[in-house]
Amino acid sequence: QVQLVESGGGLVQPGGSLRLACAASGSISSFNAMGWYRQAPGKQREFVADLARSYSTNYAESVKGRFTISRDNAKNTVYLQMNSLKPEDTAIYYCSAMPDFLQTYWGQGTQVTVSS
C-alpha cells in the first residue's frame, strides 16, 4: 500500500557527502517511524537511522555524528544526509516506513559507493 522511492545515491570519494531522499506515497507525518537501512555485498541488512513521529531519532554507532535523518512532511519525503563518508559506508541503502506497529514497507534501494 505504501510506495517508497529512494534517490540520491552515487559515487563519492572518502570524506565526501551525499544526501539520500525517500519519497513516500502516504502521509509520513502520521507514520510511527521512517528509517534507513543498508546492505553491503555479502552482508546482512543493517540498521542505519530512524525518525519517529515524535521526531525522536536513533542512529547506528557506526554513523552517529556523521549522518542525519530528517523529513519534510509537506513533501512526504525523508532524507539521509551523509557526511564524512568512508569506504565502509558502501552499500545499497533502503528506505523503510512503519505506518503502525503491524506494517513495515521498503523501497527498492539506492547504491552508495565510497571510493577513491
N, C-alpha and C positions, 0 to 999 in steps of 0.2 A: 504493500500500500504506500509506504514512504519510499520515494525515489531520491537517491543521493548521487551527485555527480562531482567528483574531485577534479581539480585543475591546479596548475602552477608548478608541477614537478619539472625536473630537468637536470642538466649537468651543471655543477658548480664546483669551484676549487675549494680546497680546505680553507676554513676561515671565512668563507663567503656566507651569503644569506639567500633564503628563498621564502616565499610566502605562499602557502597552500590555501586553497579555498574549497569549500564543500557546499554546494547549493542543494537545498532540500525542497521537496515538494509540499511539505507541511509547514505549519506554524511552529518554528522551533522554540519560540518563547514559551509555549505550553508543554514542551517535551521535558521529561525528567532530566535528561542529560544528552549532551553531544560529546563525541570524543574522537580521538585519533589513535590508530594502531599502526604498526609497521611489521613487515616481514622481509627479512633478508634471505638470500639464497641458502637453502639447506637448514634454515632456522624456523622455529615456530613463530607464529604471530605474537607480538608483544605489545603491551600497553605503552602508550606514549603520553597522552594527556586527556583529560576530560573537563567538561564545564557543565555544572548543574544548573537547573532552572534558577536557583538562588544566586548564581554566579560564583559559587564555590568552585575552586579548581583543584585538580590533582595532577602531578607530573611524575613520570618515572625519574628515578635518581640520575639516570644517565643523561637526561636532557634538562634537568632543573637548572634554572639560571640562564639557559640558552634559548629555550623555546617558550613561546607564549600562545595560549589558546584564547580566542575571543570570538564574539559573534555579533552579527548585525541583524537584529530582529526584523527590520523593515525589508531586508533582502533575503531573509530566511537562509542566511549563509553563516557558516562557522569557518574560522581561519586558524591556521597554524603558522605563526611567524617563527622561522628557524634561523638563528644567528650562530656565528662561530661554528659552522658546520665541520664535522670530522668525517674521515672516510668510513668509520663505523656507523655513521648515520645512513649510509647507503642502504636502501630498501624500497619496497613498494609500500606506500603509505595509504591507509584505508580510513575513510570517514565512517563513523558509526552514529546511529541515532537510537535513542531509547525513549519512545513516546510515553511509555509507562514501564512498570517493572516486569511486565509479561512479554514485551516485544523488543527485539533489537534488529535493526536494519543496517546493511552495509553497502558502501559504494563499490565501484569497480576497481578502485585503486589508481594511484599515480606514481610513476617511477621517480625516485630521487637518487641521483648518483653524485657522490662527492669524490672527486679525483683530480689530481694534478697532472 
